[in-house]
Amino acid sequence: MIALAVGASALGAGVATAETATSGAYTFTRTVDNASPKVGDTITYTTVSTKSGLEGYVNRLTEIHAGCLEFVPGSAKISKLMGGLPGLGGVMKETVETPNASQSTATTKVFTSNGWYNNSKNPITMKTSYVVKCDPGTYGSGLTVGATLLGGGAGTSASFPEMGPAIVVQATDPTGPGTDPGTDPGTNPGTNPGTNPGTGGGTGSLGSLSGGLGSLSGLFGSS
């Protein structure tokens, strides 16, 4: 295992966060587009891999996530150099990727290849989306990587199970009282007994007025 380092930085309170980890000449950065989601929201993680010095090849990216996050099929996209080496027909393309079913679990999504070309000018970018089905609380995420120094060179691996970024799931907004003023009894003053002056005289008009106030109470709430 080669030396590892992990760092963190905030991009915006409650909006997005970024985490950075290094392993030898490789640098990995992970962000999430919404660090304070609510139940039912969809969040997207973005992982970027770059390498200084000689080019390398990444052949495995494993995203570690909370079990209460439901992966969105078809959401995984990886941008990488395809069709040849830089200057020799290779171009950056984004393709939809499917997690390796036999290697992925309820808390990991594994993406493999024969080797995605990687250096400082040709990053590898992976995006994955999940539906939040978690109770309110804090949930971390992580990354493990398999790579080589050169196409046929020595293999390396790095593991950052607690790299992040973390999300803080918010409680859903409760339904407040008074949202249905039409259910207030005073909304129908015509049913008030006082509407028949023959049986109540002056109190009939007061009864009708009481009905009207009931309607206002339903609309604006009692003081």
Contacts in CASP RR format, 6 or more apart in sequence:
PFRMAT RR
TARGET T0000
AUTHOR 0000-0000-0000
METHOD contacts of the structure
MODEL  1
MIALAVGASALGAGVATAETATSGAYTFTRTVDNASPKVGDTITYTTVST
KSGLEGYVNRLTEIHAGCLEFVPGSAKISKLMGGLPGLGGVMKETVETPN
ASQSTATTKVFTSNGWYNNSKNPITMKTSYVVKCDPGTYGSGLTVGATLL
GGGAGTSASFPEMGPAIVVQATDPTGPGTDPGTDPGTNPGTNPGTNPGTG
GGTGSLGSLSGGLGSLSGLFGSS
1 157 0 8 1.000
1 158 0 8 1.000
1 159 0 8 1.000
2 23 0 8 1.000
2 24 0 8 1.000
2 156 0 8 1.000
2 158 0 8 1.000
3 23 0 8 1.000
3 24 0 8 1.000
4 21 0 8 1.000
4 22 0 8 1.000
4 23 0 8 1.000
4 158 0 8 1.000
4 159 0 8 1.000
4 160 0 8 1.000
5 21 0 8 1.000
5 22 0 8 1.000
5 23 0 8 1.000
6 19 0 8 1.000
6 20 0 8 1.000
6 21 0 8 1.000
6 22 0 8 1.000
6 160 0 8 1.000
6 162 0 8 1.000
6 163 0 8 1.000
7 19 0 8 1.000
7 20 0 8 1.000
7 21 0 8 1.000
8 17 0 8 1.000
8 18 0 8 1.000
8 19 0 8 1.000
8 20 0 8 1.000
8 164 0 8 1.000
8 165 0 8 1.000
9 17 0 8 1.000
9 18 0 8 1.000
9 19 0 8 1.000
9 20 0 8 1.000
10 17 0 8 1.000
10 18 0 8 1.000
11 17 0 8 1.000
11 18 0 8 1.000
11 31 0 8 1.000
14 34 0 8 1.000
14 35 0 8 1.000
14 36 0 8 1.000
14 168 0 8 1.000
15 33 0 8 1.000
15 34 0 8 1.000
15 35 0 8 1.000
15 36 0 8 1.000
16 31 0 8 1.000
16 32 0 8 1.000
16 33 0 8 1.000
16 34 0 8 1.000
16 35 0 8 1.000
17 31 0 8 1.000
17 32 0 8 1.000
17 35 0 8 1.000
17 165 0 8 1.000
17 166 0 8 1.000
18 29 0 8 1.000
18 30 0 8 1.000
18 31 0 8 1.000
18 165 0 8 1.000
19 29 0 8 1.000
19 30 0 8 1.000
19 31 0 8 1.000
19 163 0 8 1.000
19 164 0 8 1.000
19 165 0 8 1.000
20 27 0 8 1.000
20 28 0 8 1.000
20 29 0 8 1.000
20 30 0 8 1.000
21 27 0 8 1.000
21 28 0 8 1.000
21 30 0 8 1.000
21 143 0 8 1.000
21 158 0 8 1.000
21 160 0 8 1.000
21 163 0 8 1.000
22 28 0 8 1.000
23 145 0 8 1.000
23 156 0 8 1.000
23 158 0 8 1.000
24 156 0 8 1.000
25 51 0 8 1.000
25 52 0 8 1.000
25 53 0 8 1.000
25 54 0 8 1.000
26 49 0 8 1.000
26 50 0 8 1.000
26 51 0 8 1.000
26 118 0 8 1.000
26 145 0 8 1.000
26 147 0 8 1.000
26 156 0 8 1.000
26 158 0 8 1.000
27 49 0 8 1.000
27 50 0 8 1.000
27 51 0 8 1.000
27 52 0 8 1.000
28 47 0 8 1.000
28 48 0 8 1.000
28 49 0 8 1.000
28 143 0 8 1.000
28 145 0 8 1.000
28 158 0 8 1.000
28 160 0 8 1.000
28 163 0 8 1.000
29 47 0 8 1.000
29 48 0 8 1.000
30 45 0 8 1.000
30 46 0 8 1.000
30 47 0 8 1.000
30 48 0 8 1.000
30 141 0 8 1.000
30 142 0 8 1.000
30 143 0 8 1.000
30 163 0 8 1.000
30 164 0 8 1.000
30 165 0 8 1.000
31 45 0 8 1.000
31 46 0 8 1.000
31 165 0 8 1.000
32 43 0 8 1.000
32 44 0 8 1.000
32 45 0 8 1.000
32 46 0 8 1.000
32 141 0 8 1.000
32 165 0 8 1.000
32 167 0 8 1.000
33 43 0 8 1.000
33 44 0 8 1.000
33 46 0 8 1.000
34 41 0 8 1.000
34 43 0 8 1.000
34 167 0 8 1.000
35 165 0 8 1.000
35 166 0 8 1.000
35 167 0 8 1.000
35 168 0 8 1.000
36 167 0 8 1.000
36 168 0 8 1.000
36 169 0 8 1.000
36 170 0 8 1.000
37 43 0 8 1.000
37 132 0 8 1.000
37 167 0 8 1.000
37 169 0 8 1.000
37 170 0 8 1.000
38 132 0 8 1.000
38 169 0 8 1.000
38 170 0 8 1.000
38 171 0 8 1.000
38 172 0 8 1.000
39 132 0 8 1.000
39 133 0 8 1.000
39 134 0 8 1.000
39 169 0 8 1.000
39 172 0 8 1.000
40 131 0 8 1.000
40 132 0 8 1.000
40 133 0 8 1.000
41 131 0 8 1.000
41 132 0 8 1.000
42 72 0 8 1.000
42 129 0 8 1.000
42 130 0 8 1.000
42 131 0 8 1.000
42 132 0 8 1.000
43 69 0 8 1.000
43 129 0 8 1.000
43 130 0 8 1.000
43 132 0 8 1.000
43 167 0 8 1.000
44 75 0 8 1.000
44 127 0 8 1.000
44 128 0 8 1.000
44 129 0 8 1.000
44 130 0 8 1.000
45 63 0 8 1.000
45 65 0 8 1.000
45 127 0 8 1.000
45 128 0 8 1.000
45 129 0 8 1.000
45 130 0 8 1.000
45 141 0 8 1.000
45 165 0 8 1.000
46 125 0 8 1.000
46 126 0 8 1.000
46 127 0 8 1.000
47 61 0 8 1.000
47 63 0 8 1.000
47 125 0 8 1.000
47 126 0 8 1.000
47 127 0 8 1.000
47 143 0 8 1.000
48 123 0 8 1.000
48 124 0 8 1.000
48 125 0 8 1.000
48 126 0 8 1.000
49 58 0 8 1.000
49 61 0 8 1.000
49 118 0 8 1.000
49 123 0 8 1.000
49 124 0 8 1.000
49 125 0 8 1.000
49 145 0 8 1.000
50 118 0 8 1.000
50 119 0 8 1.000
50 120 0 8 1.000
50 123 0 8 1.000
50 124 0 8 1.000
51 118 0 8 1.000
51 119 0 8 1.000
51 120 0 8 1.000
52 119 0 8 1.000
52 120 0 8 1.000
53 119 0 8 1.000
53 120 0 8 1.000
54 119 0 8 1.000
54 149 0 8 1.000
54 150 0 8 1.000
55 117 0 8 1.000
55 118 0 8 1.000
55 119 0 8 1.000
55 122 0 8 1.000
55 150 0 8 1.000
56 117 0 8 1.000
56 118 0 8 1.000
56 119 0 8 1.000
56 147 0 8 1.000
56 148 0 8 1.000
56 149 0 8 1.000
56 150 0 8 1.000
56 151 0 8 1.000
57 115 0 8 1.000
57 116 0 8 1.000
57 117 0 8 1.000
57 118 0 8 1.000
57 147 0 8 1.000
57 148 0 8 1.000
57 150 0 8 1.000
57 151 0 8 1.000
58 113 0 8 1.000
58 115 0 8 1.000
58 116 0 8 1.000
58 118 0 8 1.000
58 124 0 8 1.000
58 145 0 8 1.000
58 146 0 8 1.000
58 147 0 8 1.000
59 112 0 8 1.000
59 113 0 8 1.000
59 114 0 8 1.000
59 115 0 8 1.000
59 116 0 8 1.000
59 146 0 8 1.000
59 147 0 8 1.000
59 148 0 8 1.000
60 110 0 8 1.000
60 111 0 8 1.000
60 112 0 8 1.000
60 113 0 8 1.000
60 144 0 8 1.000
60 145 0 8 1.000
60 146 0 8 1.000
60 147 0 8 1.000
61 78 0 8 1.000
61 110 0 8 1.000
61 111 0 8 1.000
61 124 0 8 1.000
61 126 0 8 1.000
61 143 0 8 1.000
61 144 0 8 1.000
61 145 0 8 1.000
61 146 0 8 1.000
62 108 0 8 1.000
62 109 0 8 1.000
62 110 0 8 1.000
62 111 0 8 1.000
62 143 0 8 1.000
62 144 0 8 1.000
62 145 0 8 1.000
63 108 0 8 1.000
63 109 0 8 1.000
63 111 0 8 1.000
63 126 0 8 1.000
63 128 0 8 1.000
63 141 0 8 1.000
63 142 0 8 1.000
63 143 0 8 1.000
64 107 0 8 1.000
64 108 0 8 1.000
64 141 0 8 1.000
64 142 0 8 1.000
64 143 0 8 1.000
64 144 0 8 1.000
64 161 0 8 1.000
65 107 0 8 1.000
65 108 0 8 1.000
65 109 0 8 1.000
65 130 0 8 1.000
65 139 0 8 1.000
65 140 0 8 1.000
65 141 0 8 1.000
65 142 0 8 1.000
66 107 0 8 1.000
66 134 0 8 1.000
66 139 0 8 1.000
66 140 0 8 1.000
66 141 0 8 1.000
67 106 0 8 1.000
67 107 0 8 1.000
68 132 0 8 1.000
68 133 0 8 1.000
68 134 0 8 1.000
68 135 0 8 1.000
68 139 0 8 1.000
69 130 0 8 1.000
69 131 0 8 1.000
69 132 0 8 1.000
69 133 0 8 1.000
69 134 0 8 1.000
69 139 0 8 1.000
70 130 0 8 1.000
70 131 0 8 1.000
70 133 0 8 1.000
71 99 0 8 1.000
71 109 0 8 1.000
71 128 0 8 1.000
71 129 0 8 1.000
71 130 0 8 1.000
72 128 0 8 1.000
72 129 0 8 1.000
72 130 0 8 1.000
72 131 0 8 1.000
74 96 0 8 1.000
74 98 0 8 1.000
75 127 0 8 1.000
75 128 0 8 1.000
75 129 0 8 1.000
75 130 0 8 1.000
76 96 0 8 1.000
76 97 0 8 1.000
76 98 0 8 1.000
76 99 0 8 1.000
76 109 0 8 1.000
76 111 0 8 1.000
76 126 0 8 1.000
76 127 0 8 1.000
76 128 0 8 1.000
77 94 0 8 1.000
77 95 0 8 1.000
77 96 0 8 1.000
77 97 0 8 1.000
77 126 0 8 1.000
77 127 0 8 1.000
78 94 0 8 1.000
78 95 0 8 1.000
78 97 0 8 1.000
78 111 0 8 1.000
78 116 0 8 1.000
78 124 0 8 1.000
78 125 0 8 1.000
78 126 0 8 1.000
78 127 0 8 1.000
79 92 0 8 1.000
79 93 0 8 1.000
79 94 0 8 1.000
79 95 0 8 1.000
79 123 0 8 1.000
79 124 0 8 1.000
79 125 0 8 1.000
79 126 0 8 1.000
80 92 0 8 1.000
80 93 0 8 1.000
80 95 0 8 1.000
80 116 0 8 1.000
80 117 0 8 1.000
80 118 0 8 1.000
80 122 0 8 1.000
80 124 0 8 1.000
80 125 0 8 1.000
81 90 0 8 1.000
81 91 0 8 1.000
81 92 0 8 1.000
81 93 0 8 1.000
81 116 0 8 1.000
81 117 0 8 1.000
81 122 0 8 1.000
82 90 0 8 1.000
82 91 0 8 1.000
82 92 0 8 1.000
82 93 0 8 1.000
82 95 0 8 1.000
83 89 0 8 1.000
83 90 0 8 1.000
83 91 0 8 1.000
84 90 0 8 1.000
84 117 0 8 1.000
85 117 0 8 1.000
86 117 0 8 1.000
86 121 0 8 1.000
86 122 0 8 1.000
92 122 0 8 1.000
94 125 0 8 1.000
97 111 0 8 1.000
97 126 0 8 1.000
99 109 0 8 1.000
99 110 0 8 1.000
99 111 0 8 1.000
100 110 0 8 1.000
100 111 0 8 1.000
100 112 0 8 1.000
103 110 0 8 1.000
103 112 0 8 1.000
104 110 0 8 1.000
109 128 0 8 1.000
111 126 0 8 1.000
115 148 0 8 1.000
115 151 0 8 1.000
116 124 0 8 1.000
118 124 0 8 1.000
118 147 0 8 1.000
132 167 0 8 1.000
132 169 0 8 1.000
134 169 0 8 1.000
135 169 0 8 1.000
136 169 0 8 1.000
136 170 0 8 1.000
136 171 0 8 1.000
137 168 0 8 1.000
137 169 0 8 1.000
138 166 0 8 1.000
138 167 0 8 1.000
138 168 0 8 1.000
138 169 0 8 1.000
139 166 0 8 1.000
139 167 0 8 1.000
139 168 0 8 1.000
139 169 0 8 1.000
140 162 0 8 1.000
140 164 0 8 1.000
140 165 0 8 1.000
140 166 0 8 1.000
140 167 0 8 1.000
141 163 0 8 1.000
141 164 0 8 1.000
141 165 0 8 1.000
141 166 0 8 1.000
141 167 0 8 1.000
142 160 0 8 1.000
142 161 0 8 1.000
142 162 0 8 1.000
142 163 0 8 1.000
142 164 0 8 1.000
143 159 0 8 1.000
143 160 0 8 1.000
143 163 0 8 1.000
143 164 0 8 1.000
144 157 0 8 1.000
144 158 0 8 1.000
144 159 0 8 1.000
144 160 0 8 1.000
144 161 0 8 1.000
145 157 0 8 1.000
145 158 0 8 1.000
145 159 0 8 1.000
146 155 0 8 1.000
146 156 0 8 1.000
146 157 0 8 1.000
146 158 0 8 1.000
147 155 0 8 1.000
147 156 0 8 1.000
147 157 0 8 1.000
147 158 0 8 1.000
148 154 0 8 1.000
148 155 0 8 1.000
148 156 0 8 1.000
149 155 0 8 1.000
149 156 0 8 1.000
178 218 0 8 1.000
178 221 0 8 1.000
181 187 0 8 1.000
181 215 0 8 1.000
181 218 0 8 1.000
181 219 0 8 1.000
182 218 0 8 1.000
184 214 0 8 1.000
184 215 0 8 1.000
184 217 0 8 1.000
184 218 0 8 1.000
184 219 0 8 1.000
185 211 0 8 1.000
185 214 0 8 1.000
186 192 0 8 1.000
186 210 0 8 1.000
186 211 0 8 1.000
186 212 0 8 1.000
186 213 0 8 1.000
186 214 0 8 1.000
186 215 0 8 1.000
186 217 0 8 1.000
186 218 0 8 1.000
187 214 0 8 1.000
187 215 0 8 1.000
187 218 0 8 1.000
189 195 0 8 1.000
189 207 0 8 1.000
189 208 0 8 1.000
189 211 0 8 1.000
189 212 0 8 1.000
189 215 0 8 1.000
190 208 0 8 1.000
192 204 0 8 1.000
192 207 0 8 1.000
192 208 0 8 1.000
192 210 0 8 1.000
192 211 0 8 1.000
193 199 0 8 1.000
193 200 0 8 1.000
193 204 0 8 1.000
193 207 0 8 1.000
194 200 0 8 1.000
194 201 0 8 1.000
194 203 0 8 1.000
194 204 0 8 1.000
194 205 0 8 1.000
194 206 0 8 1.000
194 207 0 8 1.000
194 208 0 8 1.000
195 204 0 8 1.000
195 207 0 8 1.000
195 208 0 8 1.000
196 204 0 8 1.000
197 204 0 8 1.000
197 205 0 8 1.000
END
